[in-house]
């Protein structure tokens, strides 16, 4: 490999490290936020209402404002081909155009908040607390409606700063939202004292519930505002556009961005439909919506970091190997992505299943968040643990299709899975309750992975699927065995140390998790998988 070739690789690894480190910090602060919410509201009316109200603003923030979202991807792909002096007018024009459209969306969300929630949470009409949950959620959605505009601005800023080689600030900025929510809860604690914890109990004052829900929504909106303002300041400082109205909508760059942005937004929007379907089913079960959110963040914290480490270095490589003459090398890289997904996700899922109770109790069980809430979230965490591998493996395959210039296949698979998700939700929620919603998502991800593998096998002249399955099955068996070892170790620790006290729980989790991971690593290393050996060598080199 020449010096010129190696330089981009080193730069790519460095970028992946920056993004991973920033993501880890943001996720940890996010856990602190969720822990504070759990202590204050548990799985009561305010928490449930917040999760129903946050579905649309939160999804827009992820879809439009997130890394790899359509706004980010379109901005990066177009600005990367232009001179810096051409970037600022184009960014300002896109900000004006997107702002006009999303202001209208925000107004519609605020005006029709009640109607929207009636459609998206049909189960509330059948719940004893449904009326007050709906009232809180309506007010919260009205307050958070401007996040639709902010999500577009944040996505544009994220892409613009990355083109300017500014990766740390946009990656770390999401923690600002977590901080403002924690501050909002702190304000409520100072004002209400012990009454705050009582809000999760039946018979709590309606006025206090509405007030607490409003402050929580204001804190969330303030975080989005702060995230955008910080990015805007950085944009202005590097000369990549300020907050200035420009109406040059006939600029060729604007048309080029829209050609990329609109189809990508529509395709990515399929995810929202599945998200909303799950929320609709969750509305029938008290505490399910907030419980799903608490469990999901426990999953997303390690998953967000690991997915960046695995996916970010592989994505440009997939694109470089898209030509038919390079498909042999592409297949090796696909195998690498799948093996690394299995190596990282399978043991993580095993630990979550085996140690769900101490994990949830350590992170959440304090204040209003008591044993009943812990049991609910732990059961959801177990369900999430079952599907960790297919979650990341599916993402690897989707990126391969994008690298091959085929966005239609992932879209068609996503469209089919909307109907599959509805069917599985209906089946599993009757059998398993709230964990059934997670198992339905696992089923959808598993089916997606199989469908994508089937099409990809035909598309690039065959994949050695049987050969690839052996190490994946081996890592699966190692993870299952390690999970049993972790659970057995936990039982021994509980017998000698008891089950009460934060320090005791941390010690038990540390010992049980370490023993399980050591067992898994011993088995995985004995398999002598080249992808694992290279991954560990690179990791140890970076750590050193």
LOLUM-50373 format. One line per 10 residues: number of its first residue (from 0); their letters; for each residue x, y, z of C-alpha. Coordinates in steps of 0.2 Angstrom, whole numbers, always signed. Example, Ala and Ser with C-alpha at 12.3 -4.5 7.8 and 13.67 -1.06 7.14 Angstrom:
// LOLUM-50373
0 = as = +62/-22/+39 | +68/-5/+36
END
This chain:
// LOLUM-50373
0 = xxxxxxxxxx = +0/+0/+0 | +7/+17/-5 | +8/+32/+7 | -6/+41/-2 | -17/+26/+0 | -13/+24/+18 | -16/+41/+23 | -35/+41/+20 | -36/+25/+30 | -28/+33/+45
10 = xxxxxxxxxx = -38/+48/+43 | -54/+37/+43 | -49/+28/+58 | -46/+44/+67 | -63/+51/+62 | -71/+35/+68 | -62/+36/+85 | -68/+54/+87 | -86/+50/+83 | -86/+35/+94
20 = xxxxxxxxxx = -78/+44/+109 | -91/+58/+107 | -105/+46/+105 | -100/+37/+121 | -100/+53/+131 | -117/+58/+124 | -124/+41/+127 | -118/+41/+145 | -125/+58/+148 | -141/+52/+140
30 = xxxxxxxxxx = -141/+37/+153 | -139/+50/+167 | -154/+60/+160 | -165/+44/+159 | -160/+39/+177 | -165/+56/+183 | -182/+54/+173 | -184/+37/+181 | -181/+43/+198 | -193/+58/+196
40 = xxxxxxxxxx = -207/+50/+186 | -204/+31/+185 | -217/+23/+173 | -231/+35/+178 | -242/+46/+169 | -229/+60/+165 | -216/+48/+159 | -229/+39/+148 | -236/+55/+141 | -219/+62/+137
50 = xxxxxxxxxx = -215/+46/+127 | -231/+48/+117 | -228/+66/+114 | -210/+64/+109 | -212/+51/+96 | -214/+64/+81 | -202/+77/+87 | -189/+64/+93 | -191/+55/+76 | -188/+71/+66
60 = xxxxxxxxxx = -173/+75/+77 | -166/+58/+73 | -171/+57/+55 | -167/+75/+49 | -154/+80/+62 | -145/+64/+65 | -128/+57/+57 | -131/+47/+41 | -148/+55/+40 | -154/+62/+23
70 = xxxxxxxxxx = -151/+80/+27 | -133/+76/+33 | -130/+64/+18 | -136/+77/+5 | -126/+91/+12 | -110/+82/+14 | -111/+74/-4 | -114/+91/-12 | -103/+103/-2 | -89/+91/-3
80 = xxxxxxxxxx = -88/+94/-21 | -88/+113/-20 | -76/+127/-14 | -78/+134/+3 | -83/+151/-3 | -98/+143/-12 | -103/+134/+3 | -110/+148/+14 | -123/+154/+2 | -129/+137/-2
90 = xxxxxxxxxx = -130/+132/+16 | -140/+148/+20 | -152/+145/+5 | -155/+127/+11 | -158/+133/+29 | -171/+146/+23 | -180/+133/+12 | -180/+119/+25 | -185/+132/+38 | -200/+138/+28
100 = xxxxxxxxxx = -206/+120/+26 | -203/+114/+43 | -211/+130/+51 | -227/+124/+43 | -225/+107/+50 | -222/+114/+68 | -238/+124/+66 | -248/+109/+61 | -241/+99/+76 | -245/+113/+88
110 = xxxxxxxxxx = -263/+116/+81 | -268/+98/+79 | -259/+90/+94 | -274/+83/+101 | -280/+75/+85 | -263/+68/+81 | -262/+60/+98 | -280/+53/+96 | -274/+44/+81 | -257/+38/+87
120 = xxxxxxxxxx = -262/+33/+104 | -279/+24/+103 | -276/+13/+118 | -277/+28/+130 | -296/+29/+128 | -296/+11/+137 | -285/+16/+151 | -290/+22/+168 | -277/+36/+167 | -280/+39/+149
130 = xxxxxxxxxx = -288/+56/+150 | -274/+64/+161 | -260/+55/+150 | -268/+62/+135 | -270/+80/+142 | -251/+80/+147 | -246/+73/+130 | -255/+86/+121 | -247/+100/+130 | -230/+93/+129
140 = xxxxxxxxxx = -232/+90/+110 | -237/+108/+108 | -222/+114/+117 | -210/+103/+108 | -218/+106/+91 | -204/+119/+86 | -191/+104/+87 | -197/+100/+69 | -188/+116/+63 | -173/+113/+74
150 = xxxxxxxxxx = -171/+96/+68 | -169/+102/+50 | -156/+115/+55 | -146/+103/+66 | -145/+91/+51 | -139/+104/+39 | -126/+110/+52 | -120/+93/+56 | -116/+90/+38 | -109/+107/+35
160 = xxxxxxxxxx = -97/+105/+50 | -91/+88/+44 | -87/+95/+27 | -76/+108/+36 | -68/+93/+46 | -76/+98/+62 | -82/+81/+69 | -81/+83/+88 | -93/+97/+91 | -108/+90/+81
170 = xxxxxxxxxx = -105/+73/+88 | -105/+79/+106 | -118/+92/+104 | -133/+80/+107 | -128/+79/+126 | -134/+97/+128 | -152/+91/+126 | -149/+78/+140 | -141/+91/+151 | -156/+103/+149
180 = xxxxxxxxxx = -168/+89/+153 | -158/+85/+169 | -159/+104/+174 | -178/+104/+171 | -180/+89/+182 | -169/+98/+195 | -179/+113/+194 | -195/+103/+198 | -186/+94/+212 | -182/+111/+220
190 = xxxxxxxxxx = -200/+117/+218 | -210/+102/+222 | -198/+92/+234 | -206/+75/+239 | -221/+79/+230 | -212/+76/+213 | -210/+57/+218 | -228/+56/+222 | -233/+61/+205 | -230/+43/+199
200 = xxxxxxxxxx = -243/+37/+211 | -262/+36/+207 | -272/+50/+213 | -259/+63/+210 | -264/+81/+207 | -269/+85/+189 | -262/+102/+190 | -245/+96/+196 | -245/+83/+183 | -248/+95/+169
210 = xxxxxxxxxx = -235/+107/+176 | -222/+94/+178 | -225/+88/+160 | -224/+105/+153 | -207/+109/+162 | -200/+92/+155 | -205/+97/+138 | -198/+114/+139 | -181/+107/+145 | -182/+95/+130
220 = xxxxxxxxxx = -185/+110/+118 | -172/+121/+126 | -159/+107/+123 | -163/+106/+104 | -161/+125/+103 | -145/+125/+112 | -138/+111/+101 | -143/+121/+85 | -135/+137/+92 | -119/+129/+96
230 = xxxxxxxxxx = -118/+122/+79 | -123/+138/+71 | -109/+147/+80 | -96/+135/+74 | -103/+136/+56 | -101/+155/+56 | -83/+154/+64 | -77/+142/+50 | -86/+153/+36 | -98/+139/+31
240 = xxxxxxxxxx = -114/+150/+33 | -123/+160/+46 | -141/+162/+51 | -146/+173/+36 | -161/+172/+24 | -157/+168/+6 | -170/+164/-7 | -159/+158/-21 | -169/+142/-23 | -164/+141/-42
250 = xxxxxxxxxx = -146/+137/-37 | -141/+121/-46 | -133/+116/-29 | -150/+117/-21 | -158/+106/-34 | -144/+94/-32 | -146/+93/-13 | -165/+91/-15 | -163/+76/-28 | -153/+67/-14
260 = xxxxxxxxxx = -163/+73/+1 | -181/+70/-4 | -180/+51/-9 | -168/+47/+6 | -180/+56/+18 | -195/+46/+11 | -186/+30/+12 | -179/+33/+30 | -197/+38/+35 | -202/+20/+34
270 = xxxxxxxxxx = -193/+18/+51 | -205/+31/+58 | -220/+20/+53 | -213/+5/+62 | -209/+16/+77 | -227/+24/+77 | -235/+6/+76 | -226/+1/+91 | -231/+17/+100 | -249/+14/+96
280 = xxxxxxxxxx = -249/-4/+103 | -239/+2/+118 | -253/+15/+122 | -264/+0/+128 | -252/-5/+142 | -249/+7/+156 | -231/+11/+158 | -226/+2/+142 | -221/+17/+132 | -209/+24/+146
290 = xxxxxxxxxx = -203/+7/+150 | -198/+4/+131 | -189/+21/+131 | -179/+16/+147 | -174/-1/+140 | -170/+6/+123 | -158/+19/+130 | -148/+5/+139 | -147/-4/+122 | -143/+11/+112
300 = xxxxxxxxxx = -128/+17/+123 | -116/+3/+119 | -124/+0/+102 | -121/+18/+96 | -103/+17/+100 | -100/-1/+93 | -110/+3/+77 | -98/+18/+74 | -83/+8/+77 | -89/-6/+65
310 = xxxxxxxxxx = -98/+4/+52 | -89/+20/+49 | -73/+12/+43 | -82/+0/+32 | -94/+11/+23 | -82/+20/+11 | -73/+3/+8 | -89/-4/+2 | -91/+10/-10 | -73/+8/-17
320 = xxxxxxxxxx = -77/-11/-20 | -94/-9/-29 | -87/-13/-47 | -90/-31/-52 | -71/-34/-54 | -69/-30/-35 | -84/-41/-29 | -72/-54/-23 | -64/-41/-11 | -82/-34/-7
330 = xxxxxxxxxx = -88/-51/-1 | -73/-52/+11 | -77/-35/+18 | -96/-40/+20 | -90/-56/+30 | -79/-44/+40 | -94/-33/+44 | -105/-48/+49 | -92/-57/+59 | -88/-41/+69
340 = xxxxxxxxxx = -106/-38/+72 | -108/-55/+79 | -92/-54/+89 | -98/-37/+97 | -117/-39/+98 | -119/-57/+103 | -110/-57/+119 | -117/-40/+123 | -135/-47/+121 | -130/-62/+131
350 = xxxxxxxxxx = -125/-51/+146 | -141/-41/+144 | -152/-56/+145 | -142/-64/+160 | -139/-48/+170 | -154/-38/+166 | -160/-35/+184 | -144/-28/+191 | -141/-17/+176 | -158/-9/+177
360 = xxxxxxxxxx = -158/-8/+196 | -141/+1/+195 | -145/+13/+182 | -163/+17/+187 | -170/+11/+203 | -171/+26/+215 | -184/+39/+219 | -200/+34/+211 | -193/+20/+201 | -196/+5/+212
370 = xxxxxxxxxx = -196/-14/+210 | -211/-15/+199 | -204/-3/+186 | -187/-12/+187 | -196/-29/+183 | -204/-21/+168 | -189/-13/+161 | -178/-29/+164 | -191/-39/+154 | -189/-27/+140
380 = xxxxxxxxxx = -170/-27/+141 | -170/-46/+139 | -181/-45/+124 | -169/-32/+116 | -154/-43/+120 | -161/-57/+109 | -160/-47/+94 | -143/-37/+96 | -134/-46/+82 | -147/-44/+68
390 = xxxxxxxxxx = -149/-25/+73 | -131/-21/+68 | -130/-35/+54 | -145/-28/+45 | -137/-11/+45 | -121/-18/+38 | -131/-26/+23 | -141/-10/+20 | -125/+0/+18 | -118/-13/+5
400 = xxxxxxxxxx = -134/-10/-5 | -132/+9/-5 | -113/+7/-10 | -119/-4/-25 | -131/+11/-30 | -146/+1/-25 | -158/+10/-13 | -174/+1/-20 | -170/-15/-12 | -169/-9/+6
410 = xxxxxxxxxx = -184/+2/+3 | -195/-13/-3 | -189/-23/+12 | -193/-9/+24 | -210/-7/+15 | -214/-26/+17 | -208/-25/+36 | -221/-12/+40 | -235/-25/+38 | -224/-38/+46
420 = xxxxxxxxxx = -222/-27/+61 | -240/-24/+63 | -244/-43/+62 | -230/-47/+74 | -235/-34/+86 | -253/-40/+86 | -247/-58/+89 | -233/-55/+102 | -242/-42/+113 | -256/-54/+116
430 = xxxxxxxxxx = -243/-68/+121 | -229/-58/+130 | -237/-41/+134 | -225/-26/+132 | -209/-37/+129 | -219/-43/+114 | -217/-26/+105 | -198/-28/+106 | -199/-46/+101 | -209/-40/+85
440 = xxxxxxxxxx = -195/-28/+81 | -182/-42/+83 | -192/-53/+71 | -193/-39/+59 | -174/-36/+59 | -171/-55/+58 | -182/-56/+43 | -174/-40/+35 | -157/-48/+37 | -162/-64/+28
450 = xxxxxxxxxx = -171/-55/+14 | -156/-43/+11 | -144/-58/+11 | -155/-68/-1 | -155/-53/-13 | -137/-49/-11 | -132/-67/-14 | -141/-66/-31 | -135/-48/-35 | -116/-51/-33
460 = xxxxxxxxxx = -114/-69/-40 | -116/-79/-24 | -110/-77/-6 | -102/-91/+4 | -117/-91/+16 | -114/-108/+23 | -96/-105/+26 | -100/-88/+35 | -113/-96/+46 | -101/-108/+55
470 = xxxxxxxxxx = -91/-94/+64 | -107/-84/+68 | -115/-100/+75 | -99/-103/+85 | -100/-85/+92 | -118/-88/+96 | -115/-103/+106 | -101/-95/+115 | -112/-80/+120 | -126/-92/+126
480 = xxxxxxxxxx = -113/-102/+137 | -105/-85/+143 | -123/-79/+147 | -126/-95/+158 | -110/-93/+167 | -113/-74/+170 | -130/-79/+177 | -123/-93/+188 | -110/-81/+195 | -123/-68/+199
490 = xxxxxxxxxx = -133/-81/+209 | -118/-85/+219 | -114/-67/+222 | -132/-64/+228 | -131/-78/+240 | -115/-72/+248 | -118/-53/+246 | -136/-51/+246 | -147/-40/+234 | -148/-23/+242
500 = xxxxxxxxxx = -137/-8/+241 | -130/+1/+225 | -112/-4/+229 | -117/-22/+231 | -126/-22/+214 | -111/-14/+206 | -99/-27/+213 | -111/-41/+208 | -113/-34/+190 | -94/-31/+188
510 = xxxxxxxxxx = -89/-49/+194 | -103/-58/+184 | -101/-48/+168 | -82/-50/+169 | -82/-68/+171 | -95/-70/+157 | -85/-59/+145 | -68/-69/+150 | -77/-85/+145 | -83/-78/+129
520 = xxxxxxxxxx = -66/-71/+124 | -58/-87/+128 | -69/-97/+116 | -69/-83/+103 | -50/-82/+102 | -49/-101/+101 | -59/-100/+85 | -45/-90/+77 | -56/-79/+67 | -45/-67/+57
530 = xxxxxxxxxx = -58/-53/+58 | -58/-54/+77 | -39/-55/+78 | -37/-39/+67 | -50/-30/+76 | -43/-33/+93 | -25/-29/+87 | -32/-12/+81 | -41/-9/+97 | -26/-13/+108
540 = xxxx = -15/-2/+97 | -27/+13/+99 | -29/+9/+118 | -10/+9/+120
END
